[in-house]
Amino acid sequence: TRLNLDLTKGVKVSPKLYGLMTEEINHSYDGGLYAELIRNRVFKDNPGQPEGWSVVEDGAKASIQLIGADPANVPFDQGRNAINSALTTCLKLTINEVNGGRAGIANTGFWGIPVTPSTTYRCSFYIKTGTANFSRGNRPEATPATTVTENGPGIINVSLESTDGKTVYAKGSINLVKSIFWKKHELTITTTTNIKPTADARFVISSNRTGTYYFNLVSLFPPTYKNRPNGNRIDVMQMMADMKPAFLRFPGGNFLEGPDLGDAFPWKTTLGPLEQRPGHTGSWGYRASDGMGLLEFLEWCEDLKMEPLLAVYAGYSLRGDHVDAGPLLEPYIKDALDEIEYCIGDTKTYWGAKRAADGHPAPFKLTDIEIGNEDWFDRSHTYDGRFKQFQAAIKAKYPQLRCISTIEDYKPDRVVSVKPEMVDEHYYQSAWEMEEDAAKYDSYNRKTSPKIFVGEWATREGAPTTNLNAALGDAAWMTGMERNSDLVERSCYAPLFVNVNQAGNGQPKAWQWDSDLIGYTALKAYGSPSYYVQKMFSNYLGNKVVPITAENAPLRKPAVKDTAGLSKWPTNARRPKAERPALFYVCTQDEKNIYLKIINTDDMAREVEINLKGGDIMAGGTLIVLKGDKPEDTNTIDEPTKIVPVTSAITGLGRSFRRTFEPYSVNVIKLTKR
Ligand code: AHR
């Protein structure tokens, strides 16, 4: 095979080509990136039981009870316990006997709590010891009010300990004052130096006196990235930083829309102190704490030097609720305009001032706004009108912003009454399909096509994270996006995160979607082979495409294993072509270097002759290779680095050189210009 690279020609590479996409799926934030360690901290996850919580009875007799979960049915003797309109549910601990031991409440976090040596954790919780006394009047059904026994001033202990309670890793205490009024306590606890990292831990708040205790907003944070108080996990943030992403698409995905109309991402109640965040239903079968709120998304962008790409709710929800274009849509448009104002308005605006009050006076930078998510699922076929109305209102206030349509230009329901400047295309396919489609954008009409944002895509092979075959499919597909990045301005893989815990510890399996990029447990995180492909493509990227013409490019026929995984999502199952290329390639350059990417999807090594036109290079260069023995090879939480890129120095380069590329390999050759 011969590849002829022409350094004298080529379109510009979009500087925003590679970004990230995120939403609350697979415990991406709660039990994921968001560093909060307490599951169900405001007791709203399940109105039937205090999920994640258990009673501790060390020689003692005690019980716990959810209070206020069903506001219509609060036992009359419980009085009023809401802290505010967000914190309406609390946990009551009744300690009847102590017998020289202790009793309390315990939380095992999201499939464990990470404990590492010499680490300081920030704890906080609200506590009170009783409810207001009140007169029962003459209601015949009334039973005597519970009397509060003991509960004098005293000590409340907090500890991070093994789940059997035998080993205490860190501890602290607060002085409790007997009170019917809520009081917030904050303290830090530090683990000892001589412990082995473990997630087999629980957080306990306990007392050695009988009585009743009420708890709300119980929180525990380990150290966070850049020490943000309501911040993110350090290891996962570092993994993303290493990808050098240009932007972050948020808050979804399905998480933007919610199952029904009232469940869309409620950005207004995700702002301010945690006390003001009730959380909401979520779109993936569990409740979202909204600790990762609008400002936290924006600060995540700031920390990783990414541009925010905000998606606004556009009046269509997952189970089909929709709002027709016209006056009924106006409140939703107003809500989106407010949200944009929160992001970019100056501090003289209402929402810009709120952002300043929340601690961030400087406006963030936005250039593109996405209107909804996957509106081709909308059976009411109302997107054309909804998009038009949103775009008109957004452009009237912010002419500089581009509005992204969520329906591809070739789909029947595409927007026609105005021309979207950019459309979001989604692809979830098998490796074979991605490889077949790698040249898709070569033939898009540059004059008529809107700019493309590939806002969700992945080769779906492997679970919970993808395998090497998926990484090969990804890399092949990415050569096509990169080569056409005059048209494909942005792209982001999805889903980004998965908590890989299986069911257990009283908790369900952590993930809803197979084939994810970065996997983690409470203690550790790892990248899939696809993660490393993302990193290689984004780290070795020039600012101009180098056109390539190929001679004698090899072809492959599908084997049974190639067709077995053909995608059924959403409706694009299809017959494989008789054959497709075995090698995929793309090249870019900047002032100093040339970055040639060659993907060998074949089961045999392939030799390639590379010829340069219009420039010369140094004899020495760098080769980065990601490869494995078999397409099914993968990384896991227990074997996190089986497939990782290996960098080596190479020599003998010049205007014409040959190299052999190993089977199942993704290769980047970095050449230095003379
Ligand atoms: O990435 C998972 C889901 O796939 C997204 O939430 C949705 O937009 C798409 O259907």
Residues whose N, C-alpha, C, O or C-beta is under 5 A from the ligand:
A	BS01	AHR	G253 N254 F255 E374 A494 P495
